[in-house]
């Protein structure tokens, strides 16, 4: 099977990404909540008296939460696909993903606090 290259590859990658976004919005309540938070805070940042770099850091820190949440959801989907029965390593993988989300939230809060205060 021949691989897509160039513009065709970019088009397919974009379509797969859109499909992933739609799936995350429909199936992942945490992602939905964080996406609403992202839209709200990104919009709010334009009403603040901050530099462009500071605004970029603020928006990027919240976008980082979305990225980590998607990776956490991917880990959970893979673990659940393999087996739904409880296993120590499966639980550990899910716990690590959850911790990563928490750390990304703390980084975002710290970023906003440092810039605002």
Secondary structure, 3 states (H helix, E strand, C coil): CCCCCHHHHHHHHHHHHHHHHHHHHHHCHHHHHHHHHHHHHHHHHCCCCCCHHHHHHHHHHHHHHHHHHHHHHHHHHHHHHHCCCCCHHHHHHHHHHHHHHHHHHHHHHHHHHHHHC
